Structures are given as C-alpha cells and as structure tokens.
Amino acid sequence: MPASRHRKPGQIVHSDAPFNAEPRLDRLRAAYLTERADFYVRSHGDIPDLEAAGYRLTVVGAVATPLDLSLSDLIRRFPPRSITATMQCAGNRRADLNRLRPVSGDPWAPGAIGNARWDGIGLGDVLRAAGVDESAALHVAFECHDEIDQDGERFRFGASIELKKALSAETLLATHMNGEPLAAEHGKPLRVVVPGFAGVRSPKWLASITVQDRPSDNPMQADDYKLFPPHLDKDSADPADGVTIEAMPLNAAICEPAEGATLKAGPCVMRGYAVACDRAIRRVDVSADGGATWRQAELSSDDASPFAWTFWEIDTTLSPGRHELVVRAWDAAGQTQPADPEDVWNFKGYLASSWHRVNVTVV
C-alpha cells in the first residue's frame, strides 16, 4: 500500500518507504488518549492492506491443540479485554543521542510514542485454549504479514516474547484502538499489544503464533533491537552479546514549549509526558535554568492504567534571554533518569532516557 495514503497533516515524516512518522509534540500532548492522526507510525517494510474477511490466525508449536482461527472465531470464542497503555518505539528520542554523536536509524524526536485504549482478546486466553504448558520456560514467537528488505534479504517481520509475559492479563491481541477498528498503518485487522515493552514486541498484521523453546530467530529478534555499550559499533558488535530490548526505561519529555521557540517574557506554561513501563510516576521535576534549580510539576494520570503515561504541567515565569528547559521524572521505585545523554549513548540510538532539554529564546 503506498505510504502516501497514510500521511496525516502535521506529521513529521522520517521516511516514506518504509513509512515512519511522528506527530508534532504539541499535538501529542493535546489528549491523554492519542488521536489516530497523532499516533506515531513505525514500519519496517510494506504496510499490508488486509481485510477482516478471509483473515486467519494460526497457533502452532508446543501446544496440545493447534488452532486455525478466523477473526470472527477469535471474537466469538474469547472474552473481550481492554487496556489503556502507552506504546513507544525503542528509538524514541534518538535525535538527542544523534546530536551527541551519529547513530543509526530514523532521528525520532520524543514523538515516537502514543497512548491508547486497546480492545481485543487476551493472548493468554488463546494460548490456554491451545493447551500451552503454562509452567514451561517457553517463548511465544509472532510472524506477520509485512515483508522487509534488509541487507539484501527479504523476510517477513517476526519477534517473540517470553511465555510469562504472553500469559499476563495485560497482553492482548487487539482489533480496536480508541474504540475504532485498527487502521492499516496500526496493524489492521489484528496486532499484538504488549504493554510496557518496546513497540517492536507488539507486532502488527499478525499472521501466526508459534510456541517454542527459544526466542524467535527472525532478524528483528535475533539481530536488531539489541542494546550495546558505547565503545562498540556496527562492525564490532555481536548481536548474540547484545541485550534484547523488552521493558522500556523511565522517561520524560517536554512537549511545550517547542525546541527553538521564541517566547514573550513573563508567564509560560510547560507541559509534557512521563512514562515508566509498569511503574507509577511519582514526581516530575522541571528546571528553567539548565538544571541549576528545580520545581515540581503537577501530575495527571489514570491510576487504573499502570501501563499508561502520566501528563505533567507547570506554570513558570521566564525572563528575557536564552533558557534551557529541562525535565526529569521519578518513579515508584525511587528511580530517576540519567542527566547526561553520554550515559546512555549507543550506536543504534536506542533507549534515549536522559534528562530532556529544550532551548528557547525569551524576548
């Protein structure tokens, strides 16, 4: 499907093929549940145009009863489930690391993230119906309909998660997003939603599920989305030694004012988001002087949604001149973010989670 069909007004498009885009940050901060037009799109290959009619999902591997289900079978056989959860690309805020030293991948600002109510059925319910051994040390591998061209190879997207996470109540096979059927760019007609994990573990356009004794050997799982120490590069890093990216780190970002904005002296409202995988955000500190002094922002969240982001806001007063605005968050474990991007730099630009800094000019 042509990428141009998925463009939305105001999007920041990083590539057309594959189609990758994020919203302006003021649009991202406009609503607690991110509108479809403002929800980032991360594609690794083509965007399939699949319809519900004729769709089939197979469940095979280490199960007692292999399944071959239509979409209507899934909806009829299993109870509906819903969760509000934040989806985030492992490369969110990569641009901050790229400013330090070049990294690979699309230069995402803090907009490769979104929060939605996901509706569908429990992945665990489907696996139990297939007779999976819940006590076994198994992995749940997903193969999808999108095809990827990478390093001279062509293959379907695939990834996996451990069985324990697959059986967790929050992990869904989703058909709807914010009350509407999934759009093509978000995985129509069926996608996986693995709250708290990097978006790569929530594959779209799901084709099959295989329960097995090892992680997926798909290049997306075996080679990509690995975290390496800063002294390694593409030529020296062995994927087998990298840390597989799953749960996402504590993070926060300033959505308003925008980077490089020119503001009038006087009152200024700063707004943004904070997110901490499955832990609650307990405090957000904001500085208008590069981190020399701090004030606490007001928080707004849904306590019933532990996998959703928290919005923060603070009123401040800015005097004429240049200001470096900074934000840092604290979670329920008493953890906070590293101050310096140098502390988290890696050649792939993953998991950029240092203090977020925005420079503005006040006149």
C-alpha positions in Angstrom: 0.0 0.0 0.0 1.5 3.4 -1.0 2.9 5.2 2.1 1.4 8.5 0.9 -2.0 7.1 1.8 -1.0 7.1 5.5 0.3 10.6 5.7 -1.6 12.9 8.1 -1.4 16.7 8.3 1.3 18.0 10.5 3.2 14.7 10.7 7.0 14.7 10.8 7.8 12.1 8.2 11.2 10.4 8.6 10.9 8.0 5.6 8.3 7.1 3.0 9.5 3.5 2.4 9.2 2.1 4.9 6.7 4.7 6.2 7.8 6.2 9.6 6.3 9.3 11.1 5.7 11.1 14.4 3.4 14.0 15.4 4.4 17.5 16.5 4.8 17.4 20.2 2.0 20.0 20.9 -0.4 17.6 19.1 0.9 14.6 21.1 0.2 16.4 24.3 -3.2 17.6 23.2 -5.1 14.5 24.5 -4.5 11.7 27.1 -5.7 9.2 24.5 -3.7 9.9 21.4 -5.8 10.5 18.3 -5.1 8.1 15.4 -3.8 11.0 13.3 -1.3 11.9 16.1 -0.1 8.4 16.8 3.4 7.6 15.6 3.8 5.1 12.8 6.8 2.7 12.8 7.1 0.4 9.8 10.0 -1.9 8.9 8.6 -2.8 5.5 5.4 -2.5 3.5 2.1 -1.8 5.0 -0.2 -4.7 4.2 -3.8 -4.0 3.1 -5.6 -6.8 5.0 -9.3 -7.2 5.4 -11.2 -9.0 8.2 -13.0 -11.2 5.7 -10.7 -14.1 4.9 -8.2 -13.3 7.7 -6.8 -16.4 9.5 -4.5 -16.8 12.6 -2.7 -20.0 13.3 -1.3 -21.1 16.7 1.2 -23.9 16.5 4.3 -25.3 18.1 4.5 -26.5 21.7 0.7 -26.7 22.2 -1.6 -29.6 22.7 -4.2 -28.3 20.2 -3.1 -26.3 17.3 -5.6 -23.6 16.3 -6.6 -22.1 12.9 -9.0 -19.2 13.6 -10.8 -16.5 11.7 -11.2 -13.1 13.2 -14.8 -13.9 13.9 -13.7 -17.1 15.6 -11.5 -15.1 17.9 -14.1 -12.6 18.8 -16.8 -15.3 19.3 -14.7 -17.8 21.3 -12.8 -15.5 23.7 -14.0 -12.8 26.2 -13.3 -9.2 25.3 -10.4 -7.5 27.0 -9.3 -3.9 27.1 -6.4 -1.9 28.4 -5.1 1.7 28.3 -1.4 1.5 27.6 1.4 3.6 26.1 3.2 2.3 23.0 6.7 3.5 22.5 9.4 2.9 19.9 12.8 1.8 21.3 14.2 4.6 19.2 12.1 7.3 20.8 14.2 10.5 21.4 17.0 9.0 19.2 17.7 12.6 17.9 19.0 13.5 21.3 21.7 10.9 21.0 22.4 11.8 17.4 23.2 15.3 18.4 26.0 13.9 20.7 27.4 11.6 18.1 25.9 10.0 14.9 23.7 6.9 15.5 21.9 4.7 13.0 18.1 4.7 12.4 15.4 7.3 12.0 16.0 10.5 14.0 13.0 10.3 16.2 12.2 13.3 18.4 10.2 12.5 21.6 7.1 11.8 19.5 7.6 8.1 18.8 5.1 7.3 21.5 1.4 7.3 22.0 -1.2 6.3 24.5 -4.4 4.4 23.5 -7.2 2.2 24.7 -6.7 -1.1 23.1 -9.6 -3.5 22.7 -9.5 -7.2 21.7 -8.9 -10.5 23.4 -6.3 -11.8 25.8 -3.3 -13.5 24.1 -3.2 -15.7 27.2 -6.7 -16.9 26.6 -5.9 -18.1 23.1 -2.7 -19.8 24.3 -4.6 -21.6 27.1 -7.2 -22.8 24.6 -4.4 -24.2 22.5 -3.2 -26.2 25.6 0.1 -24.5 26.3 2.1 -25.7 29.3 2.0 -22.6 31.5 4.8 -23.8 33.7 7.3 -24.3 30.9 10.2 -22.0 30.0 8.8 -21.2 26.6 8.8 -18.3 24.1 5.9 -17.1 22.0 7.0 -16.2 18.5 5.0 -14.0 16.1 5.2 -13.9 12.4 3.5 -11.1 10.5 2.3 -10.3 7.0 4.6 -7.3 6.4 7.7 -8.0 4.3 11.1 -6.4 5.0 14.1 -5.8 2.7 17.2 -5.6 4.8 20.9 -6.1 3.9 19.9 -7.9 0.7 17.5 -10.3 2.4 13.7 -10.3 2.2 11.7 -11.8 5.0 8.5 -11.3 7.0 8.6 -9.4 10.2 8.9 -11.5 13.3 9.5 -11.1 17.1 8.9 -13.0 20.3 8.3 -12.6 24.0 8.6 -15.0 26.9 5.6 -17.1 27.7 5.2 -15.4 31.1 4.6 -12.0 29.5 2.4 -13.6 26.8 0.1 -15.1 29.5 -0.1 -11.8 31.5 -3.6 -10.3 31.6 -2.4 -7.0 30.0 -1.1 -8.7 26.8 -3.7 -8.5 24.1 -4.5 -9.4 20.5 -6.0 -6.1 19.6 -8.6 -5.3 17.0 -9.5 -1.8 18.0 -7.7 1.4 19.1 -9.6 4.1 21.0 -12.9 2.5 20.1 -12.3 2.3 16.4 -11.1 -0.7 14.2 -7.3 -0.6 13.7 -6.2 1.5 10.8 -3.9 -0.2 8.2 -0.8 1.6 9.5 -1.5 0.4 13.0 -2.0 -3.3 12.2 -5.4 -3.9 10.8 -7.1 -6.3 11.3 -5.1 -7.8 14.3 -2.0 -6.8 16.2 -0.3 -7.8 19.4 -0.2 -5.3 22.3 2.5 -6.0 24.9 2.2 -3.1 27.4 5.4 -1.8 29.0 7.6 -3.4 26.3 9.2 -1.6 23.3 6.8 -1.4 20.3 8.8 -4.0 18.3 7.4 -6.6 20.7 3.9 -5.6 19.7 3.9 -6.6 16.1 1.2 -5.6 13.6 -0.6 -7.6 10.9 -0.2 -10.8 12.8 -0.2 -14.0 10.7 0.8 -16.8 13.1 1.9 -17.6 16.6 4.4 -20.4 17.4 5.1 -21.5 20.9 8.7 -22.8 21.1 11.7 -23.4 23.4 13.8 -20.4 22.2 13.4 -16.8 21.1 12.4 -16.1 17.5 15.3 -16.5 15.1 13.8 -13.7 12.9 16.5 -11.0 12.2 14.2 -8.5 14.0 14.6 -10.5 17.2 18.0 -12.2 16.8 20.0 -9.3 15.3 18.1 -6.0 15.7 16.8 -4.2 18.8 19.8 -5.0 20.9 21.5 -2.6 23.3 25.3 -2.4 23.2 27.8 -0.5 25.3 29.1 2.8 23.9 32.6 1.5 22.8 31.0 -0.9 20.2 29.9 0.0 16.7 28.1 -1.8 13.9 31.3 -3.7 12.8 32.4 -4.8 16.3 29.1 -5.6 17.9 28.0 -9.2 18.0 24.2 -9.4 18.2 24.5 -12.5 20.4 26.1 -10.4 23.1 23.6 -7.5 22.9 20.8 -7.0 25.5 17.5 -7.8 23.9 15.2 -4.7 24.4 12.0 -5.5 26.0 10.8 -3.4 29.0 11.2 0.3 28.4 13.1 2.7 30.8 11.8 5.6 32.8 11.5 8.6 30.5 10.0 12.1 30.3 9.8 14.8 27.7 8.8 18.5 27.3 6.1 18.9 24.6 5.5 22.6 25.1 7.3 24.9 24.5 8.9 23.6 21.4 12.7 23.4 20.8 13.9 26.7 19.4 10.8 28.6 20.2 10.8 32.4 20.7 8.6 33.3 23.6 7.4 36.5 25.2 8.9 37.3 28.7 6.6 36.6 31.6 4.2 33.6 32.3 4.9 30.4 30.5 3.2 27.0 30.7 5.4 23.9 30.3 3.7 20.6 29.5 4.9 17.1 28.7 4.6 13.4 29.5 6.4 10.9 31.7 6.3 7.1 31.4 7.8 4.2 33.5 6.9 0.9 31.9 4.6 -0.7 34.6 5.6 1.6 37.5 3.8 4.7 38.5 5.3 8.2 38.0 5.7 9.7 41.5 7.4 13.0 40.7 8.4 15.2 37.8 10.9 18.0 38.3 11.2 20.9 35.9 14.0 23.4 35.5 14.1 26.7 33.6 17.8 27.2 34.1 19.5 24.1 32.7 19.1 22.1 35.9 20.5 24.6 38.4 17.2 24.8 40.3 14.1 22.6 40.1 10.4 22.8 40.8 7.8 20.0 40.9 5.2 19.8 38.2 1.5 18.9 38.7 0.7 15.3 37.5 -2.3 13.9 35.7 -2.7 10.2 35.2 -5.2 7.3 35.3 -4.4 5.3 38.4 -6.3 2.3 37.0 -3.9 2.2 34.0 -0.5 1.2 35.2 0.9 0.9 31.7 -0.2 4.4 30.6 1.8 7.6 30.6 1.4 10.5 33.0 0.9 14.0 31.9 2.7 16.8 33.7 2.3 20.6 33.7 3.8 23.6 35.4 3.4 27.4 35.3 6.7 29.3 35.3 7.9 32.8 34.6 10.7 33.4 32.0 12.9 36.5 31.8 14.4 37.8 28.6 17.3 35.8 27.3 18.1 32.2 26.4 16.8 29.4 28.6 17.5 25.7 28.7 14.3 24.0 29.9 14.8 20.6 31.5 12.6 17.8 32.8 13.3 14.6 34.8 10.9 12.1 36.3 10.9 9.8 39.3 9.1 6.5 39.5 7.5 4.4 42.3 10.8 2.6 42.8 12.6 5.9 43.6 14.5 5.8 40.3 15.2 8.8 38.2 16.8 9.5 34.8 20.5 10.0 34.0 21.4 13.6 33.5 23.7 13.3 30.5 23.0 11.6 27.2 26.6 10.4 27.2 25.5 8.0 29.9 23.0 6.2 27.6 24.6 6.7 24.1 24.8 3.6 21.9 25.5 3.4 18.2 21.9 2.3 17.4 20.4 5.2 19.3 18.1 3.0 21.5 16.6 3.9 24.9 17.4 7.6 25.0 16.3 8.4 28.5 18.5 11.1 29.9 17.0 14.5 31.0 15.1 16.0 28.1 16.3 19.5 27.3 14.6 22.2 25.2 16.3 25.5 24.3 14.1 28.7 23.9 14.7 32.4 23.4 12.7 34.8 25.5 12.2 38.4 24.3 
